[in-house]
Amino acid sequence: MPTQILPVIMSGGSGTRLWPLSTPTAPKQFHALATANTMIQETVLRLTGDGFLAPVAICGRSHFDLVTAQLEAIEQAPQEVILEPFGRNTAAVAAMAALSGLALAPDALILMVPADHVIAQPAAFHDAVLAAGETARTRIVTFGIQPSHAETGFGYIERGAELSPGHYEIARFLEKPDLATATQYVAGGAHVWNAGIFLFAPQVMLEELELHAPAVLAACRTAYAAARRRGVAVELDDGLFGQVPSISIDYAVMEHTTRSAVVPCDIGWADVGGFRELWRLADKDPHGNHVKGDAILIDAQNCLIRNDGGPIVAVIDMADIMVVSTPSGILISPLSRAQDVKKAAEAAKSFLAAAAAP
């Protein structure tokens, strides 16, 4: 019987480094950033075809309408949408994914993927996933990205002994390195970027959670069983879900299990974590400008200008800057300070809270 894959879409990110495009009510995965489709739509569309079942989505409770509307718009209605009242990190997501998979398609493998990544070579990704199917029957497989440069913004995975052609044991997980260390990783050839993409059989994940994170699994079992079900919605109870320890799947399971594997792959992957990365990936005019929406540029070079429903933007004699105009706010900054947008998002949140206070 051919391998069946149940995609589980992790849609819990807040995307604060893309404020004011990304907001708590509509985070980045619900915006069209790299293509004409939104990021969650692109994620689901690349996981269709032979062997792929209708998806499950795991998201914040307030995003149910966004998820269902955007997936229905591309004719990819989900089997379940598991609604978290608040975030409890990725170990809880993995547990919910395994429990959902066991209920919906116990013989299928679960492919757990973030909703907000770019994969420019979906056919290569399909090939890597299907090739990992046999390994994923007994191990939790993670897909490592072959690094194209020394990147300090990602965690790394060091591969160990070869299990089968192209599949390796995991020697260790490594936190985001400094530039000198990242350069050594890339030169050595034994390290890949940690993309947070997993393939596993439901029972394998449940067994490893039981062994290494039993409190996470017990609380998730209780919350999933007691959830209020309305159509495709699986609404988790605040009190029960609040008992789940907040910990990542890497810390809870992957750094301890002996049943893991890493598959290095080159799939055109990118994590659009900020505006500089968005500018790098986006189409540009002959002067290096990426422009979307109503804008006027005069003698501008290498700028990112995004107008999503805000007032018209005019830029004169500027280079290497970003201007983002939305009804939620206006951002102006050098592209080199793109990582600091999170600070502006946090300040804006505090500002609005203070303004709303009596």
Short mmCIF file of the C-alpha atoms (twelve columns), coordinates in Angstrom:
data_MODEL
# 
_entry.id   MODEL 
# 
loop_
_atom_site.group_PDB 
_atom_site.id 
_atom_site.type_symbol 
_atom_site.label_atom_id 
_atom_site.label_alt_id 
_atom_site.label_comp_id 
_atom_site.label_asym_id 
_atom_site.label_seq_id 
_atom_site.Cartn_x 
_atom_site.Cartn_y 
_atom_site.Cartn_z 
_atom_site.pdbx_PDB_model_num 
ATOM 1   C CA . MET A 1   0.000   0.000  0.000   1 
ATOM 2   C CA . PRO A 2   1.454   3.387  -0.991  1 
ATOM 3   C CA . THR A 3   2.438   5.682  1.844   1 
ATOM 4   C CA . GLN A 4   -0.226  8.183  2.808   1 
ATOM 5   C CA . ILE A 5   0.789   11.540 4.272   1 
ATOM 6   C CA . LEU A 6   -1.408  13.626 6.574   1 
ATOM 7   C CA . PRO A 7   -0.194  17.252 6.462   1 
ATOM 8   C CA . VAL A 8   -0.516  19.047 9.786   1 
ATOM 9   C CA . ILE A 9   -0.109  22.798 9.359   1 
ATOM 10  C CA . MET A 10  1.332   24.691 12.318  1 
ATOM 11  C CA . SER A 11  -0.212  28.155 12.172  1 
ATOM 12  C CA . GLY A 12  0.521   29.602 15.579  1 
ATOM 13  C CA . GLY A 13  3.214   32.204 14.836  1 
ATOM 14  C CA . SER A 14  2.720   35.897 15.479  1 
ATOM 15  C CA . GLY A 15  5.225   37.280 12.938  1 
ATOM 16  C CA . THR A 16  6.189   40.363 14.960  1 
ATOM 17  C CA . ARG A 17  9.246   41.035 12.775  1 
ATOM 18  C CA . LEU A 18  6.852   41.787 9.901   1 
ATOM 19  C CA . TRP A 19  4.773   44.396 11.752  1 
ATOM 20  C CA . PRO A 20  2.662   46.286 10.712  1 
ATOM 21  C CA . LEU A 21  1.828   43.856 7.876   1 
ATOM 22  C CA . SER A 22  1.649   41.042 10.409  1 
ATOM 23  C CA . THR A 23  -0.551  41.695 13.434  1 
ATOM 24  C CA . PRO A 24  -2.004  39.507 16.206  1 
ATOM 25  C CA . THR A 25  -5.359  39.420 14.402  1 
ATOM 26  C CA . ALA A 26  -3.753  38.501 11.041  1 
ATOM 27  C CA . PRO A 27  -0.195  37.141 11.404  1 
ATOM 28  C CA . LYS A 28  2.172   36.762 8.452   1 
ATOM 29  C CA . GLN A 29  0.948   33.321 7.374   1 
ATOM 30  C CA . PHE A 30  -2.353  34.899 6.318   1 
ATOM 31  C CA . HIS A 31  -0.692  37.428 3.985   1 
ATOM 32  C CA . ALA A 32  0.512   37.118 0.396   1 
ATOM 33  C CA . LEU A 33  4.205   37.879 0.838   1 
ATOM 34  C CA . ALA A 34  6.251   35.741 -1.548  1 
ATOM 35  C CA . THR A 35  3.551   34.814 -4.112  1 
ATOM 36  C CA . ALA A 36  0.001   35.759 -5.110  1 
ATOM 37  C CA . ASN A 37  -1.340  33.292 -2.526  1 
ATOM 38  C CA . THR A 38  -1.061  33.713 1.217   1 
ATOM 39  C CA . MET A 39  1.676   31.747 2.945   1 
ATOM 40  C CA . ILE A 40  -0.709  29.242 4.507   1 
ATOM 41  C CA . GLN A 41  -2.369  28.712 1.126   1 
ATOM 42  C CA . GLU A 42  1.009   28.050 -0.502  1 
ATOM 43  C CA . THR A 43  1.902   25.634 2.303   1 
ATOM 44  C CA . VAL A 44  -1.263  23.593 1.793   1 
ATOM 45  C CA . LEU A 45  -1.090  23.670 -2.015  1 
ATOM 46  C CA . ARG A 46  2.397   22.199 -2.043  1 
ATOM 47  C CA . LEU A 47  1.124   19.283 0.072   1 
ATOM 48  C CA . THR A 48  -1.520  18.003 -2.328  1 
ATOM 49  C CA . GLY A 49  -1.591  15.251 -4.938  1 
ATOM 50  C CA . ASP A 50  -0.918  11.541 -4.828  1 
ATOM 51  C CA . GLY A 51  -0.327  10.274 -1.330  1 
ATOM 52  C CA . PHE A 52  -1.388  13.454 0.483   1 
ATOM 53  C CA . LEU A 53  -4.594  13.528 2.526   1 
ATOM 54  C CA . ALA A 54  -6.682  16.607 3.285   1 
ATOM 55  C CA . PRO A 55  -4.835  18.671 5.909   1 
ATOM 56  C CA . VAL A 56  -5.227  19.340 9.604   1 
ATOM 57  C CA . ALA A 57  -4.489  22.853 10.859  1 
ATOM 58  C CA . ILE A 58  -3.455  23.841 14.380  1 
ATOM 59  C CA . CYS A 59  -3.929  27.527 15.120  1 
ATOM 60  C CA . GLY A 60  -5.044  30.101 17.637  1 
ATOM 61  C CA . ARG A 61  -8.734  30.135 18.451  1 
ATOM 62  C CA . SER A 62  -9.216  33.627 17.020  1 
ATOM 63  C CA . HIS A 63  -7.832  32.555 13.633  1 
ATOM 64  C CA . PHE A 64  -10.408 29.852 12.869  1 
ATOM 65  C CA . ASP A 65  -12.336 31.961 10.365  1 
ATOM 66  C CA . LEU A 66  -9.124  33.044 8.602   1 
ATOM 67  C CA . VAL A 67  -7.844  29.484 8.285   1 
ATOM 68  C CA . THR A 68  -11.076 28.002 6.999   1 
ATOM 69  C CA . ALA A 69  -11.804 30.881 4.600   1 
ATOM 70  C CA . GLN A 70  -8.313  30.864 3.104   1 
ATOM 71  C CA . LEU A 71  -8.225  27.089 2.646   1 
ATOM 72  C CA . GLU A 72  -11.727 26.989 1.202   1 
ATOM 73  C CA . ALA A 73  -10.668 29.721 -1.261  1 
ATOM 74  C CA . ILE A 74  -8.151  27.269 -2.747  1 
ATOM 75  C CA . GLU A 75  -10.577 24.322 -2.477  1 
ATOM 76  C CA . GLN A 76  -8.544  22.561 0.204   1 
ATOM 77  C CA . ALA A 77  -10.963 22.237 3.104   1 
ATOM 78  C CA . PRO A 78  -9.261  20.889 6.266   1 
ATOM 79  C CA . GLN A 79  -10.283 17.678 8.029   1 
ATOM 80  C CA . GLU A 80  -9.786  19.306 11.432  1 
ATOM 81  C CA . VAL A 81  -8.805  22.700 12.756  1 
ATOM 82  C CA . ILE A 82  -7.459  22.343 16.292  1 
ATOM 83  C CA . LEU A 83  -7.972  25.628 18.132  1 
ATOM 84  C CA . GLU A 84  -5.524  26.571 20.863  1 
ATOM 85  C CA . PRO A 85  -6.735  29.188 23.377  1 
ATOM 86  C CA . PHE A 86  -3.086  30.277 23.743  1 
ATOM 87  C CA . GLY A 87  0.299   29.004 22.621  1 
ATOM 88  C CA . ARG A 88  1.993   26.091 24.413  1 
ATOM 89  C CA . ASN A 89  4.987   25.655 22.057  1 
ATOM 90  C CA . THR A 90  5.727   22.878 19.585  1 
ATOM 91  C CA . ALA A 91  5.765   19.818 21.869  1 
ATOM 92  C CA . ALA A 92  2.045   20.404 22.444  1 
ATOM 93  C CA . VAL A 93  1.567   20.858 18.693  1 
ATOM 94  C CA . ALA A 94  3.343   17.554 18.004  1 
ATOM 95  C CA . ALA A 95  1.196   15.782 20.585  1 
ATOM 96  C CA . MET A 96  -2.003  17.205 19.116  1 
ATOM 97  C CA . ALA A 97  -0.830  16.301 15.607  1 
ATOM 98  C CA . ALA A 98  -0.190  12.696 16.673  1 
ATOM 99  C CA . LEU A 99  -3.517  12.407 18.492  1 
ATOM 100 C CA . SER A 100 -5.391  13.857 15.535  1 
ATOM 101 C CA . GLY A 101 -3.558  11.578 13.105  1 
ATOM 102 C CA . LEU A 102 -4.321  8.532  15.238  1 
ATOM 103 C CA . ALA A 103 -8.020  9.433  15.135  1 
ATOM 104 C CA . LEU A 104 -8.277  10.428 11.460  1 
ATOM 105 C CA . ALA A 105 -5.744  8.256  9.636   1 
ATOM 106 C CA . PRO A 106 -3.863  5.908  11.970  1 
ATOM 107 C CA . ASP A 107 -1.923  4.232  9.155   1 
ATOM 108 C CA . ALA A 108 -0.758  7.508  7.589   1 
ATOM 109 C CA . LEU A 109 2.455   9.355  8.351   1 
ATOM 110 C CA . ILE A 110 2.150   12.874 9.706   1 
ATOM 111 C CA . LEU A 111 4.045   15.688 8.006   1 
ATOM 112 C CA . MET A 112 4.163   18.575 10.491  1 
ATOM 113 C CA . VAL A 113 5.085   21.836 8.762   1 
ATOM 114 C CA . PRO A 114 5.068   25.553 9.642   1 
ATOM 115 C CA . ALA A 115 2.493   27.621 7.753   1 
ATOM 116 C CA . ASP A 116 4.870   30.494 7.030   1 
ATOM 117 C CA . HIS A 117 7.851   29.052 5.140   1 
ATOM 118 C CA . VAL A 118 8.785   29.404 1.479   1 
ATOM 119 C CA . ILE A 119 9.720   26.267 -0.476  1 
ATOM 120 C CA . ALA A 120 10.624  27.233 -4.027  1 
ATOM 121 C CA . GLN A 121 11.177  23.633 -5.169  1 
ATOM 122 C CA . PRO A 122 8.053   21.727 -4.034  1 
ATOM 123 C CA . ALA A 123 8.802   18.735 -6.281  1 
ATOM 124 C CA . ALA A 124 12.149  18.231 -4.535  1 
ATOM 125 C CA . PHE A 125 10.370  18.511 -1.191  1 
ATOM 126 C CA . HIS A 126 7.818   15.877 -2.253  1 
ATOM 127 C CA . ASP A 127 10.634  13.563 -3.282  1 
ATOM 128 C CA . ALA A 128 12.426  14.022 0.055   1 
ATOM 129 C CA . VAL A 129 9.239   13.392 2.040   1 
ATOM 130 C CA . LEU A 130 8.243   10.259 0.126   1 
ATOM 131 C CA . ALA A 131 11.802  8.906  0.228   1 
ATOM 132 C CA . ALA A 132 11.783  9.309  4.023   1 
ATOM 133 C CA . GLY A 133 8.567   7.319  4.443   1 
ATOM 134 C CA . GLU A 134 10.186  4.031  5.383   1 
ATOM 135 C CA . THR A 135 12.500  5.664  7.921   1 
ATOM 136 C CA . ALA A 136 9.555   7.567  9.426   1 
ATOM 137 C CA . ARG A 137 7.765   4.310  10.245  1 
ATOM 138 C CA . THR A 138 10.179  3.790  13.128  1 
ATOM 139 C CA . ARG A 139 11.849  7.182  13.653  1 
ATOM 140 C CA . ILE A 140 10.919  10.868 13.914  1 
ATOM 141 C CA . VAL A 141 12.411  12.392 10.774  1 
ATOM 142 C CA . THR A 142 13.348  16.051 10.541  1 
ATOM 143 C CA . PHE A 143 14.302  17.696 7.254   1 
ATOM 144 C CA . GLY A 144 17.493  19.723 7.431   1 
ATOM 145 C CA . ILE A 145 18.195  22.433 4.872   1 
ATOM 146 C CA . GLN A 146 21.539  22.346 3.104   1 
ATOM 147 C CA . PRO A 147 23.027  25.744 4.065   1 
ATOM 148 C CA . SER A 148 23.791  28.125 1.221   1 
ATOM 149 C CA . HIS A 149 25.776  30.487 3.454   1 
ATOM 150 C CA . ALA A 150 26.921  31.002 7.037   1 
ATOM 151 C CA . GLU A 151 23.625  32.026 8.661   1 
ATOM 152 C CA . THR A 152 23.507  33.156 12.296  1 
ATOM 153 C CA . GLY A 153 19.718  33.405 12.486  1 
ATOM 154 C CA . PHE A 154 18.957  29.662 12.369  1 
ATOM 155 C CA . GLY A 155 19.662  26.693 14.599  1 
ATOM 156 C CA . TYR A 156 21.711  23.845 13.127  1 
ATOM 157 C CA . ILE A 157 21.602  20.041 13.206  1 
ATOM 158 C CA . GLU A 158 24.802  18.014 13.100  1 
ATOM 159 C CA . ARG A 159 24.303  14.752 11.278  1 
ATOM 160 C CA . GLY A 160 25.697  11.493 12.617  1 
ATOM 161 C CA . ALA A 161 26.071  8.022  11.151  1 
ATOM 162 C CA . GLU A 162 24.312  7.197  7.897   1 
ATOM 163 C CA . LEU A 163 21.220  5.042  8.385   1 
ATOM 164 C CA . SER A 164 20.454  4.587  4.692   1 
ATOM 165 C CA . PRO A 165 21.373  6.621  1.602   1 
ATOM 166 C CA . GLY A 166 20.653  10.282 2.436   1 
ATOM 167 C CA . HIS A 167 19.246  9.534  5.904   1 
ATOM 168 C CA . TYR A 168 21.338  10.090 9.026   1 
ATOM 169 C CA . GLU A 169 21.250  9.798  12.769  1 
ATOM 170 C CA . ILE A 170 21.219  13.131 14.592  1 
ATOM 171 C CA . ALA A 171 24.455  13.781 16.449  1 
ATOM 172 C CA . ARG A 172 23.234  16.950 18.146  1 
ATOM 173 C CA . PHE A 173 21.118  20.074 17.872  1 
ATOM 174 C CA . LEU A 174 22.940  23.412 17.979  1 
ATOM 175 C CA . GLU A 175 21.624  26.851 18.907  1 
ATOM 176 C CA . LYS A 176 22.003  29.888 16.650  1 
ATOM 177 C CA . PRO A 177 25.788  30.347 16.273  1 
ATOM 178 C CA . ASP A 178 27.999  33.392 15.871  1 
ATOM 179 C CA . LEU A 179 29.361  34.076 12.384  1 
ATOM 180 C CA . ALA A 180 32.701  32.332 12.929  1 
ATOM 181 C CA . THR A 181 31.001  29.171 14.190  1 
ATOM 182 C CA . ALA A 182 28.406  29.229 11.394  1 
ATOM 183 C CA . THR A 183 31.231  29.542 8.862   1 
ATOM 184 C CA . GLN A 184 32.878  26.439 10.343  1 
ATOM 185 C CA . TYR A 185 29.595  24.526 10.192  1 
ATOM 186 C CA . VAL A 186 29.083  25.314 6.512   1 
ATOM 187 C CA . ALA A 187 32.698  24.549 5.590   1 
ATOM 188 C CA . GLY A 188 32.616  21.213 7.424   1 
ATOM 189 C CA . GLY A 189 29.609  19.911 5.495   1 
ATOM 190 C CA . ALA A 190 28.100  17.955 8.405   1 
ATOM 191 C CA . HIS A 191 25.600  20.603 9.510   1 
ATOM 192 C CA . VAL A 192 22.210  21.640 8.135   1 
ATOM 193 C CA . TRP A 193 19.738  24.344 9.079   1 
ATOM 194 C CA . ASN A 194 16.976  23.261 11.445  1 
ATOM 195 C CA . ALA A 195 13.744  24.041 9.569   1 
ATOM 196 C CA . GLY A 196 11.308  22.568 12.094  1 
ATOM 197 C CA . ILE A 197 9.684   20.181 9.592   1 
ATOM 198 C CA . PHE A 198 8.902   16.664 10.871  1 
ATOM 199 C CA . LEU A 199 7.640   13.367 9.444   1 
ATOM 200 C CA . PHE A 200 6.525   10.577 11.787  1 
ATOM 201 C CA . ALA A 201 4.047   7.817  12.477  1 
ATOM 202 C CA . PRO A 202 1.525   8.906  15.132  1 
ATOM 203 C CA . GLN A 203 2.378   6.011  17.448  1 
ATOM 204 C CA . VAL A 204 6.116   6.714  17.294  1 
ATOM 205 C CA . MET A 205 5.625   10.336 18.363  1 
ATOM 206 C CA . LEU A 206 3.239   9.307  21.149  1 
ATOM 207 C CA . GLU A 207 5.674   6.693  22.434  1 
ATOM 208 C CA . GLU A 208 8.564   9.162  22.497  1 
ATOM 209 C CA . LEU A 209 6.453   11.834 24.199  1 
ATOM 210 C CA . GLU A 210 5.406   9.259  26.790  1 
ATOM 211 C CA . LEU A 211 9.069   8.439  27.418  1 
ATOM 212 C CA . HIS A 212 10.588  11.931 27.383  1 
ATOM 213 C CA . ALA A 213 7.723   14.385 28.039  1 
ATOM 214 C CA . PRO A 214 4.923   12.451 29.786  1 
ATOM 215 C CA . ALA A 215 3.379   15.562 31.353  1 
ATOM 216 C CA . VAL A 216 2.969   17.135 27.908  1 
ATOM 217 C CA . LEU A 217 1.337   14.030 26.481  1 
ATOM 218 C CA . ALA A 218 -0.983  13.409 29.444  1 
ATOM 219 C CA . ALA A 219 -2.302  16.971 29.447  1 
ATOM 220 C CA . CYS A 220 -2.699  16.985 25.652  1 
ATOM 221 C CA . ARG A 221 -4.595  13.663 25.705  1 
ATOM 222 C CA . THR A 222 -7.022  15.076 28.241  1 
ATOM 223 C CA . ALA A 223 -7.477  18.369 26.392  1 
ATOM 224 C CA . TYR A 224 -7.938  16.719 22.971  1 
ATOM 225 C CA . ALA A 225 -10.445 14.170 24.293  1 
ATOM 226 C CA . ALA A 226 -12.509 16.834 26.078  1 
ATOM 227 C CA . ALA A 227 -12.391 19.393 23.254  1 
ATOM 228 C CA . ARG A 228 -15.624 20.911 22.012  1 
ATOM 229 C CA . ARG A 229 -16.229 19.780 18.418  1 
ATOM 230 C CA . ARG A 230 -18.230 21.839 15.926  1 
ATOM 231 C CA . GLY A 231 -17.852 20.695 12.327  1 
ATOM 232 C CA . VAL A 232 -14.112 20.712 11.603  1 
ATOM 233 C CA . ALA A 233 -13.371 22.845 14.672  1 
ATOM 234 C CA . VAL A 234 -11.737 21.155 17.677  1 
ATOM 235 C CA . GLU A 235 -11.819 23.801 20.405  1 
ATOM 236 C CA . LEU A 236 -9.486  23.066 23.305  1 
ATOM 237 C CA . ASP A 237 -10.592 24.028 26.795  1 
ATOM 238 C CA . ASP A 238 -8.668  26.897 28.394  1 
ATOM 239 C CA . GLY A 239 -8.222  25.214 31.757  1 
ATOM 240 C CA . LEU A 240 -7.244  21.799 30.425  1 
ATOM 241 C CA . PHE A 241 -4.890  23.120 27.765  1 
ATOM 242 C CA . GLY A 242 -3.385  25.450 30.338  1 
ATOM 243 C CA . GLN A 243 -2.060  22.354 32.141  1 
ATOM 244 C CA . VAL A 244 0.226   21.525 29.188  1 
ATOM 245 C CA . PRO A 245 3.877   22.433 29.894  1 
ATOM 246 C CA . SER A 246 5.207   24.947 27.383  1 
ATOM 247 C CA . ILE A 247 8.291   23.424 25.741  1 
ATOM 248 C CA . SER A 248 9.561   22.927 22.205  1 
ATOM 249 C CA . ILE A 249 9.575   19.510 20.576  1 
ATOM 250 C CA . ASP A 250 13.349  19.825 20.142  1 
ATOM 251 C CA . TYR A 251 13.936  20.260 23.874  1 
ATOM 252 C CA . ALA A 252 11.195  17.859 24.956  1 
ATOM 253 C CA . VAL A 253 11.908  14.938 22.625  1 
ATOM 254 C CA . MET A 254 14.363  15.408 19.765  1 
ATOM 255 C CA . GLU A 255 17.418  16.114 21.931  1 
ATOM 256 C CA . HIS A 256 16.788  12.943 23.982  1 
ATOM 257 C CA . THR A 257 15.270  10.327 21.707  1 
ATOM 258 C CA . THR A 258 17.280  7.552  20.081  1 
ATOM 259 C CA . ARG A 259 14.584  7.245  17.412  1 
ATOM 260 C CA . SER A 260 15.328  10.320 15.317  1 
ATOM 261 C CA . ALA A 261 16.780  10.937 11.864  1 
ATOM 262 C CA . VAL A 262 17.696  13.922 9.724   1 
ATOM 263 C CA . VAL A 263 17.307  14.129 5.952   1 
ATOM 264 C CA . PRO A 264 19.420  16.910 4.403   1 
ATOM 265 C CA . CYS A 265 17.683  18.456 1.407   1 
ATOM 266 C CA . ASP A 266 17.915  21.362 -1.015  1 
ATOM 267 C CA . ILE A 267 14.343  22.528 -1.615  1 
ATOM 268 C CA . GLY A 268 14.618  26.303 -2.064  1 
ATOM 269 C CA . TRP A 269 13.638  26.835 1.558   1 
ATOM 270 C CA . ALA A 270 13.371  30.237 3.200   1 
ATOM 271 C CA . ASP A 271 11.957  31.437 6.495   1 
ATOM 272 C CA . VAL A 272 10.477  34.849 5.745   1 
ATOM 273 C CA . GLY A 273 11.211  36.067 9.241   1 
ATOM 274 C CA . GLY A 274 11.715  39.727 8.425   1 
ATOM 275 C CA . PHE A 275 11.551  42.411 5.782   1 
ATOM 276 C CA . ARG A 276 15.161  42.029 4.665   1 
ATOM 277 C CA . GLU A 277 14.491  38.395 3.768   1 
ATOM 278 C CA . LEU A 278 11.253  39.425 2.054   1 
ATOM 279 C CA . TRP A 279 13.174  41.987 -0.017  1 
ATOM 280 C CA . ARG A 280 15.790  39.350 -0.923  1 
ATOM 281 C CA . LEU A 281 13.160  36.898 -2.167  1 
ATOM 282 C CA . ALA A 282 10.829  39.362 -3.873  1 
ATOM 283 C CA . ASP A 283 10.691  40.531 -7.481  1 
ATOM 284 C CA . LYS A 284 12.480  43.845 -7.975  1 
ATOM 285 C CA . ASP A 285 12.605  46.606 -10.559 1 
ATOM 286 C CA . PRO A 286 15.855  47.449 -12.433 1 
ATOM 287 C CA . HIS A 287 16.899  49.675 -9.495  1 
ATOM 288 C CA . GLY A 288 16.564  46.891 -6.932  1 
ATOM 289 C CA . ASN A 289 13.281  48.140 -5.488  1 
ATOM 290 C CA . HIS A 290 10.469  45.805 -4.440  1 
ATOM 291 C CA . VAL A 291 7.198   47.724 -4.607  1 
ATOM 292 C CA . LYS A 292 3.708   46.509 -3.843  1 
ATOM 293 C CA . GLY A 293 0.696   48.806 -3.650  1 
ATOM 294 C CA . ASP A 294 0.322   52.527 -4.266  1 
ATOM 295 C CA . ALA A 295 3.740   54.159 -4.140  1 
ATOM 296 C CA . ILE A 296 5.837   56.814 -5.885  1 
ATOM 297 C CA . LEU A 297 9.590   56.278 -6.163  1 
ATOM 298 C CA . ILE A 298 11.971  58.959 -7.409  1 
ATOM 299 C CA . ASP A 299 15.701  58.181 -7.523  1 
ATOM 300 C CA . ALA A 300 15.274  55.267 -5.080  1 
ATOM 301 C CA . GLN A 301 17.470  52.181 -4.991  1 
ATOM 302 C CA . ASN A 302 17.330  48.808 -3.192  1 
ATOM 303 C CA . CYS A 303 14.203  49.711 -1.213  1 
ATOM 304 C CA . LEU A 304 11.259  47.659 -0.018  1 
ATOM 305 C CA . ILE A 305 7.986   49.558 -0.290  1 
ATOM 306 C CA . ARG A 306 4.758   47.815 0.765   1 
ATOM 307 C CA . ASN A 307 1.434   49.599 0.815   1 
ATOM 308 C CA . ASP A 308 -1.327  47.323 2.077   1 
ATOM 309 C CA . GLY A 309 -4.303  49.639 2.439   1 
ATOM 310 C CA . GLY A 310 -2.418  52.538 4.018   1 
ATOM 311 C CA . PRO A 311 -1.881  56.056 2.692   1 
ATOM 312 C CA . ILE A 312 0.119   56.485 -0.502  1 
ATOM 313 C CA . VAL A 313 3.881   56.247 -0.063  1 
ATOM 314 C CA . ALA A 314 6.367   58.590 -1.775  1 
ATOM 315 C CA . VAL A 315 10.129  57.985 -1.555  1 
ATOM 316 C CA . ILE A 316 12.678  60.430 -2.972  1 
ATOM 317 C CA . ASP A 317 16.449  59.914 -3.224  1 
ATOM 318 C CA . MET A 318 16.637  57.050 -0.729  1 
ATOM 319 C CA . ALA A 319 18.477  53.737 -0.747  1 
ATOM 320 C CA . ASP A 320 18.365  50.543 1.322   1 
ATOM 321 C CA . ILE A 321 15.262  51.443 3.303   1 
ATOM 322 C CA . MET A 322 11.873  49.907 3.916   1 
ATOM 323 C CA . VAL A 323 8.543   51.685 4.142   1 
ATOM 324 C CA . VAL A 324 5.453   49.692 5.109   1 
ATOM 325 C CA . SER A 325 2.106   51.478 5.119   1 
ATOM 326 C CA . THR A 326 -0.992  49.749 6.516   1 
ATOM 327 C CA . PRO A 327 -4.120  50.742 8.451   1 
ATOM 328 C CA . SER A 328 -2.426  49.266 11.534  1 
ATOM 329 C CA . GLY A 329 0.637   51.479 11.346  1 
ATOM 330 C CA . ILE A 330 3.472   52.873 9.247   1 
ATOM 331 C CA . LEU A 331 7.029   51.569 9.494   1 
ATOM 332 C CA . ILE A 332 10.126  53.359 8.169   1 
ATOM 333 C CA . SER A 333 13.576  51.897 8.735   1 
ATOM 334 C CA . PRO A 334 16.869  50.990 7.068   1 
ATOM 335 C CA . LEU A 335 16.688  47.447 5.727   1 
ATOM 336 C CA . SER A 336 19.773  46.718 7.820   1 
ATOM 337 C CA . ARG A 337 17.646  47.166 10.969  1 
ATOM 338 C CA . ALA A 338 14.972  44.689 9.880   1 
ATOM 339 C CA . GLN A 339 15.594  42.468 12.915  1 
ATOM 340 C CA . ASP A 340 14.607  45.377 15.182  1 
ATOM 341 C CA . VAL A 341 11.058  45.580 13.802  1 
ATOM 342 C CA . LYS A 342 10.034  43.265 16.636  1 
ATOM 343 C CA . LYS A 343 10.911  46.065 19.054  1 
ATOM 344 C CA . ALA A 344 8.602   48.430 17.172  1 
ATOM 345 C CA . ALA A 345 5.807   45.836 17.236  1 
ATOM 346 C CA . GLU A 346 6.171   45.426 20.995  1 
ATOM 347 C CA . ALA A 347 6.264   49.197 21.512  1 
ATOM 348 C CA . ALA A 348 3.155   49.615 19.350  1 
ATOM 349 C CA . LYS A 349 1.344   46.972 21.388  1 
ATOM 350 C CA . SER A 350 2.210   48.793 24.631  1 
ATOM 351 C CA . PHE A 351 1.236   52.136 23.097  1 
ATOM 352 C CA . LEU A 352 -2.176  50.895 22.015  1 
ATOM 353 C CA . ALA A 353 -2.790  49.218 25.367  1 
ATOM 354 C CA . ALA A 354 -1.973  52.447 27.200  1 
ATOM 355 C CA . ALA A 355 -4.176  54.456 24.851  1 
ATOM 356 C CA . ALA A 356 -7.094  52.086 25.441  1 
ATOM 357 C CA . ALA A 357 -6.740  52.172 29.231  1 
ATOM 358 C CA . PRO A 358 -9.346  54.250 31.105  1 
# 
